[in-house]
Amino acid sequence: MTSELQGKTAVVTGGSRGIGRAIAVKLASLGADIAILYVGDPNEAAESCRMIEELGVKVKSYICDVSKLENTQDSIKEVLEDFGTVDILINNAGITRDGLMLSMKESDYDAVLDINLKGAFNMTKSCYKTFMRKRSGKIVNITSVSGIMGNAGQTNYSSSKAGLIGLTKSVARELAARNVNCNAVAPGFIATDMTQEISKDNKLLSSTPMNRMGTAEDIANAVAFLVGPYSDYITGEVLKVDGGLAM
């Protein structure tokens, strides 16, 4: 384990499994203490905490519905009480409710926007004053190449991820003078529970120049760069980790 992030506290939403877990474990391996925010299976959250504890850093999980501002504010208040501060915010929580627009339910559109986009707004708003007072911080939003290219059957998901790019750039401009960086990582096809039903002959997957899916660790490595010291003069950027799909 290296100490690149030693003394830092990172909040990772959706950190109980998949890409969020990989990010949390990666940042812990660099010395950061970790606060995991999640909804869902508490056993998965406990497993993430176990993996992180083995790396010798502090970790705690919190149940939080990021689509509700009151929930995010309460959770960040708890994190500040438990850890003392927040240095890094990773807005990773996300869902899909795919379907062609003609048959897509309004509730499915709203649910995806509420979690994927409004959730990042709520979390950032809840940490905003802490970052301003500290005059330092790193925010990374997990968007998607779907938000750059669009994707048939994902008008809700693509809209939320495109909106997240706009949110990233606006927050970057607002907080730059306070020495707070805000960037985004745009995964392509990554092997997770969310993508396990994608067939190998999927047109977009077959259009990936590297001709394979990426891993959750690929995303975690990109996030580690953006929250570490080597990215101090980078803000408002979208780093694609997609095997060349959206080049």
C-alpha positions in Angstrom: 0.0 0.0 0.0 1.3 3.5 -0.9 0.5 6.6 1.1 -0.4 9.0 -1.8 -3.8 9.7 -0.2 -2.9 9.2 3.5 -4.8 11.5 5.8 -7.5 12.0 3.3 -11.2 11.0 3.6 -13.0 9.8 0.5 -16.8 9.5 0.2 -17.9 7.0 -2.4 -21.6 6.7 -3.4 -22.7 3.3 -4.6 -19.5 1.9 -3.0 -20.9 -1.4 -1.9 -20.3 -3.3 -5.1 -19.1 -3.1 -8.7 -17.3 0.0 -9.9 -17.9 1.8 -6.6 -16.3 -1.0 -4.6 -13.3 -1.0 -6.9 -12.9 2.7 -6.5 -13.2 2.5 -2.7 -10.7 -0.3 -2.5 -8.3 1.5 -4.8 -8.4 4.7 -2.8 -8.0 2.8 0.4 -4.9 1.1 -1.0 -3.4 4.6 -1.5 -4.0 5.4 2.2 -7.4 7.2 2.2 -10.1 6.5 4.8 -13.3 5.6 3.2 -17.0 6.4 3.8 -19.3 4.2 1.7 -22.8 5.4 0.9 -25.2 2.9 -0.5 -28.7 1.4 -0.7 -29.3 -2.3 -1.2 -27.7 -5.4 0.3 -26.0 -4.7 3.6 -24.0 -7.8 3.2 -22.3 -6.4 0.1 -21.5 -3.2 2.0 -20.1 -5.3 4.8 -17.9 -7.1 2.3 -16.6 -3.9 0.9 -15.8 -2.7 4.4 -14.0 -5.9 5.2 -11.8 -5.6 2.1 -11.0 -2.0 3.0 -10.2 -2.7 6.6 -7.6 -5.3 5.5 -5.7 -2.4 3.9 -5.3 -0.7 7.3 -7.5 2.4 6.9 -10.7 3.5 8.6 -14.0 2.7 6.8 -17.6 3.0 7.6 -20.8 2.5 5.5 -24.0 4.6 5.6 -27.4 3.8 4.0 -28.2 6.9 1.9 -30.7 7.5 -0.9 -28.8 10.1 -2.9 -31.9 11.2 -4.7 -33.1 12.8 -1.5 -31.2 16.0 -0.5 -32.2 15.6 3.2 -30.7 12.0 3.1 -27.4 13.2 1.6 -27.1 16.1 4.1 -27.7 13.8 7.0 -25.2 11.3 5.8 -22.5 13.9 5.2 -23.2 15.3 8.7 -22.5 11.8 10.0 -19.4 11.4 7.9 -18.0 14.7 9.3 -18.8 13.6 12.8 -17.1 10.2 12.3 -14.1 11.2 10.1 -13.7 14.9 10.8 -13.7 16.1 7.2 -14.3 15.2 3.5 -11.4 15.6 1.1 -12.7 13.5 -1.9 -16.2 12.9 -3.3 -16.9 10.2 -5.8 -20.4 10.4 -7.3 -20.7 6.9 -8.6 -24.3 5.8 -7.6 -26.3 5.0 -10.7 -29.1 2.9 -12.1 -30.5 1.9 -15.5 -34.1 1.4 -16.6 -33.6 0.8 -20.3 -36.2 0.8 -23.0 -37.1 2.6 -26.3 -38.6 6.0 -25.7 -42.0 5.0 -27.1 -42.4 2.4 -24.4 -40.4 4.0 -21.6 -42.5 4.8 -18.5 -42.2 8.3 -17.1 -41.4 6.8 -13.7 -38.4 5.0 -15.2 -37.2 8.2 -16.8 -37.6 10.1 -13.5 -35.9 7.3 -11.4 -32.8 7.3 -13.5 -32.5 11.1 -13.6 -33.1 11.3 -9.8 -30.3 8.9 -8.9 -27.8 9.5 -11.6 -28.0 13.3 -12.0 -29.9 14.7 -9.1 -28.0 12.4 -6.8 -24.7 13.9 -7.8 -26.1 17.4 -7.4 -27.4 16.5 -3.9 -24.1 15.0 -2.8 -22.0 17.9 -4.2 -24.3 20.4 -2.5 -24.0 18.6 0.8 -20.2 18.7 0.6 -19.9 22.2 -0.9 -19.4 24.2 2.2 -16.8 21.8 3.6 -14.8 22.1 0.4 -15.1 25.9 0.4 -13.9 26.2 4.0 -11.0 23.8 3.4 -10.1 25.5 0.1 -9.2 22.2 -1.3 -10.9 19.0 -2.5 -11.4 16.6 -5.4 -14.7 15.6 -6.9 -15.1 12.9 -9.5 -18.4 12.2 -11.2 -18.8 8.8 -12.9 -20.6 9.6 -16.2 -20.6 7.3 -19.3 -19.8 7.3 -23.0 -23.6 7.0 -23.4 -23.7 10.6 -22.2 -21.3 11.6 -25.0 -22.5 9.4 -27.9 -26.1 8.6 -27.0 -27.4 5.1 -27.1 -30.6 3.7 -28.4 -32.9 2.4 -25.6 -31.2 4.7 -23.1 -32.8 8.1 -23.4 -33.1 8.3 -19.7 -29.6 7.0 -18.9 -27.9 9.0 -21.7 -29.7 12.2 -20.6 -28.6 11.7 -17.0 -25.0 11.1 -17.9 -24.9 14.0 -20.4 -26.3 16.2 -17.7 -23.6 15.0 -15.3 -21.0 16.3 -17.7 -22.6 19.7 -17.6 -22.8 19.5 -13.8 -19.1 18.6 -13.7 -18.1 21.6 -15.8 -20.3 24.1 -13.9 -19.1 22.9 -10.5 -15.5 23.0 -11.8 -15.9 26.7 -12.7 -17.6 27.5 -9.4 -15.0 25.9 -7.2 -11.8 26.4 -9.1 -10.9 29.6 -7.2 -11.2 27.6 -4.0 -8.6 25.0 -5.2 -11.3 22.3 -5.6 -11.1 20.2 -8.7 -14.2 18.6 -10.3 -13.7 16.1 -13.1 -15.6 13.2 -14.6 -14.7 9.7 -15.8 -16.7 8.2 -18.7 -16.6 4.4 -18.7 -17.4 2.5 -21.9 -18.4 -1.2 -21.6 -17.2 -2.3 -18.2 -17.7 -5.9 -16.9 -20.1 -5.4 -14.0 -23.5 -6.7 -12.9 -25.1 -3.8 -14.9 -23.5 -5.1 -18.1 -23.5 -8.8 -17.7 -26.5 -9.2 -20.1 -24.8 -7.4 -22.9 -24.1 -9.9 -25.7 -20.7 -10.2 -27.3 -22.2 -9.3 -30.7 -23.6 -6.0 -29.4 -22.9 -3.4 -32.0 -21.3 -0.8 -29.7 -19.2 -3.5 -28.0 -18.0 -4.8 -31.3 -17.2 -1.2 -32.3 -14.7 -0.9 -29.4 -11.3 -0.7 -31.0 -9.7 -2.7 -28.1 -12.3 -5.4 -28.8 -13.0 -6.2 -25.1 -14.8 -5.0 -22.0 -12.9 -3.0 -19.5 -12.7 -3.8 -15.8 -13.9 -1.9 -12.7 -10.3 -1.6 -11.8 -9.7 0.4 -15.0 -12.2 2.9 -13.8 -10.7 2.9 -10.3 -7.2 3.7 -11.7 -8.5 6.7 -13.6 -10.3 8.0 -10.5 -7.2 7.5 -8.4 -5.3 9.7 -10.9 -8.0 12.4 -10.7 -8.1 12.6 -6.9 -4.3 12.3 -6.5 -1.6 15.0 -6.6 -0.7 14.5 -10.3 -4.0 16.0 -11.4 -3.9 19.3 -9.4 -4.1 21.4 -12.5 -6.9 19.5 -14.2 -10.5 20.5 -13.7 -13.7 20.4 -15.8 -12.4 17.4 -17.8 -14.1 14.2 -18.9 -11.6 11.3 -19.0 -13.0 8.5 -21.2 -12.0 5.0 -20.2 -13.7 3.1 -23.0 -11.1 1.2 -25.1 -11.4 3.8 -27.8 -15.2 3.5 -28.3 -15.9 7.2 -28.3 -12.7 8.6 -29.7 
